[in-house]
Amino acid sequence: MLIKPGSQWRIEGYRDDVSPVFSRKLFSLGLVPGALIEIVRLAPLGDPAEVRIRRTSYALRKSELAMLRLKAVNGGEGV
């Protein structure tokens, strides 16, 4: 997955190996299937990334983003 500032992604779901507890945590943050994620910026070393979801910004580690099944909307490559 090519994560770069300005790219947008649509959440298609969660990976199969994500625990139910962590998937509920993601769900409570608004990381739900169908939601649009915009990558705002990356930290100097590339991790974490600031993402915007429904006018709310979060800092997510790449490992947390990897738990999502994403589809590129623009400026990215699908996973």
Buried (B, 14 or more C-beta within 10 A) or exposed (E): BEBEEEBBBBBEEBEEEBEEEEBEEBEEBBBBEEBEBBBBEBEEEEBBBBBBBEEEEBEBEEEBBBBBBBEBBEBBEEB
